[in-house]
Amino acid sequence: MARRRKKQKIQKPSSEIQAEALNRFQSLLSQEEFAALQEALEQPLYSAIRMNPLKVTPDEAAASLSERYGWQTEPVPYCTTGWWVKSAGVPISQTIEHREGHYYIQDAASMLPVELFDFEDVPAPLILDMAASPGGKTTHLIAKTMDRGLVIANDSSHDRITALRLVLQTWGGSHTAVTRFPGEKFGRWYPETFDRILLDAPCSMQNLRSTESHPMRSITARERKQLSHRQQRLLASAIQAVKPGGQVVYATCTLSPEEDEVVLEAMLNQFPGKVEIADLSARLPLPAPALQTDGRAVFNPAVQNAARLWPHRYGTSGFFCALITKLESVGGSFEEPPSRPFEKISLFCLSQEETVNLSDFLVEHYQFDLNKVLEENSLTLWRRMEKIYAIPEAFLTHFNLLPFQAVGLLLGETGVNGYELSHEWVSRFYPLFQTGRFGLSDDLVESWLRGEDILIESGDQYSAGMILIVEDTLGRFLGLGKMIRDQLKNLLPHRLAI
Ligand SMILES: C[S@@+](CC[C@H](N)C(=O)[O-])C[C@H]1O[C@@H](n2cnc3c(N)ncnc32)[C@H](O)[C@@H]1O
């Protein structure tokens, strides 16, 4: 029987794809602006990093990392935790601090959307990140709220959930839950529930800046239209799910008007007088208004309040975002959300007695005050088999039946010799562990980071099976090790070993 050959889609070279997109966008810009854009595309696109205030003091960390690794940095003007790295002795992706989540590598344009939210009047907000994977902007949301309230990081793609979970583990937030549902569902399942919603929409990525990790691909008019319809449905769901008075940020990394201005225009038509697009001109260092027209339709003047970042404006890749306030209720249908009680997945609240045992163990071995951390962070402890998780109270209060892929932060697990802490818990609360540390000499750091065990001559001063917190001579956390006879067994998670 003749086998049907699978049709291979041949991808055009990236220069051709970029030229195609440029052609399409030319009529949207004046002659001078288009020339400026072409010139900007000849320049390098600088990498940028965003610091993690849960683990470092951003300004201090930027200064010390620049000195340590020979980086030339410059602040991103609209993001207080963001820096461009204009030249780097040691690559930004190859440092101990990057592996430990002290900063996230992110294009500077992607730092704008989360910065648009106001959080002053909501110190512990309920936030939905509707299309979250791999989680760059979720980490920003966690940072902006200093891990208070709750961020539900949702993504409909099964294949992209693992990446999202790993990014969040490395960042170290505890007030998070990862879910896997079509974003279109949230409006009907949870109407008027969230204080803030980020919709970083799936898009055609026509941002004029191909990188190795995000190559631009060629796209047909039909695909753009389909994407536009999906974006409109997702945005309508976000508007329904946000509380009256709450904010939604709509963002894309494409410059195609069908996916940007046209989506906002559709929202204004669907919810007349009930939503408002904030004028971003006062918040941005340079003007970056959205389009008045795409050459066919003239948009509602309010659409221009959004920000369209052409690459020549801020030296970023192309980007679009809008800050929307829901002025009043929009009604709409309600549907019962899915439900899965904790018992169904054998997740049970830690008993009082076990909490006391665990807390005594942590004081004895590490001088770590568990109760203080739980209280200050509004966390409670839950056990699933041998694993113990710290789960935010906001999740328990508002979403305890929502089926999740992950929730909270793994504290550790029960082992033969008591409790074994997780890498992510120690990495997050590292300065609070006052004892139980093991200082690694400089000559051993490289092999340790490759995941190798090390021999310890005076091993008998540690009890067998004890988990030690390994640090280098600069006091940086390098992972956990387990004492087995005269060896320190390397417990560095595989994903972190070089
Ligand atoms: C632009 S990416 C998000 C990037 C992410 N916000 C970040 O900053 O790292 C868009 C995401 O939307 C997801 N997605 C696509 N369709 C979706 C839908 N209907 N509901 C929820 N997520 C969807 C994709 O799997 C993809 O991960």
The ligand as an SDF file (V2000), in Angstrom:
LIG
                    3D

 27 29  0  0  0  0  0  0  0  0999 V2000
    2.9440   34.8150   23.8110 C   0  0  0  0  0  0  0  0  0  0  0  0
    2.9010   33.2630   24.5870 S   0  0  0  0  0  0  0  0  0  0  0  0
    2.9560   33.6900   26.2860 C   0  0  0  0  0  0  0  0  0  0  0  0
    4.3110   34.1220   26.7720 C   0  0  0  0  0  0  0  0  0  0  0  0
    4.3370   34.3250   28.2630 C   0  0  0  0  0  0  0  0  0  0  0  0
    3.2960   35.2330   28.7020 N   0  0  0  0  0  0  0  0  0  0  0  0
    5.6840   34.8210   28.7830 C   0  0  0  0  0  0  0  0  0  0  0  0
    5.8350   36.0250   29.0210 O   0  0  0  0  0  0  0  0  0  0  0  0
    6.5900   33.9970   28.9830 O   0  0  0  0  0  0  0  0  0  0  0  0
    1.2590   32.7780   24.3670 C   0  0  0  0  0  0  0  0  0  0  0  0
    0.8590   31.4980   25.0710 C   0  0  0  0  0  0  0  0  0  0  0  0
   -0.5450   31.3220   24.8700 O   0  0  0  0  0  0  0  0  0  0  0  0
   -0.8240   29.9460   24.9260 C   0  0  0  0  0  0  0  0  0  0  0  0
   -2.1840   29.7680   24.3720 N   0  0  0  0  0  0  0  0  0  0  0  0
   -2.5640   29.6050   23.0920 C   0  0  0  0  0  0  0  0  0  0  0  0
   -3.8960   29.5350   23.0050 N   0  0  0  0  0  0  0  0  0  0  0  0
   -4.3780   29.6630   24.2600 C   0  0  0  0  0  0  0  0  0  0  0  0
   -5.6830   29.6590   24.8250 C   0  0  0  0  0  0  0  0  0  0  0  0
   -6.7600   29.5370   24.0670 N   0  0  0  0  0  0  0  0  0  0  0  0
   -5.8000   29.7770   26.1610 N   0  0  0  0  0  0  0  0  0  0  0  0
   -4.6990   29.9060   26.9580 C   0  0  0  0  0  0  0  0  0  0  0  0
   -3.4480   29.9090   26.4630 N   0  0  0  0  0  0  0  0  0  0  0  0
   -3.2910   29.8000   25.1320 C   0  0  0  0  0  0  0  0  0  0  0  0
    0.3080   29.3330   24.1490 C   0  0  0  0  0  0  0  0  0  0  0  0
    0.4750   27.9690   24.4930 O   0  0  0  0  0  0  0  0  0  0  0  0
    1.4970   30.2150   24.5560 C   0  0  0  0  0  0  0  0  0  0  0  0
    2.2150   29.6070   25.5810 O   0  0  0  0  0  0  0  0  0  0  0  0
  1  2  1  0
  2  3  1  0
  2 10  1  0
  3  4  1  0
  4  5  1  0
  5  6  1  0
  5  7  1  0
  7  8  2  0
  7  9  1  0
 10 11  1  0
 11 12  1  0
 11 26  1  0
 12 13  1  0
 13 14  1  0
 13 24  1  0
 14 15  1  0
 14 23  1  0
 15 16  2  0
 16 17  1  0
 17 18  1  0
 17 23  2  0
 18 19  1  0
 18 20  2  0
 20 21  1  0
 21 22  2  0
 22 23  1  0
 24 25  1  0
 24 26  1  0
 26 27  1  0
M  CHG  2   2   1   9  -1
M  END
$$$$
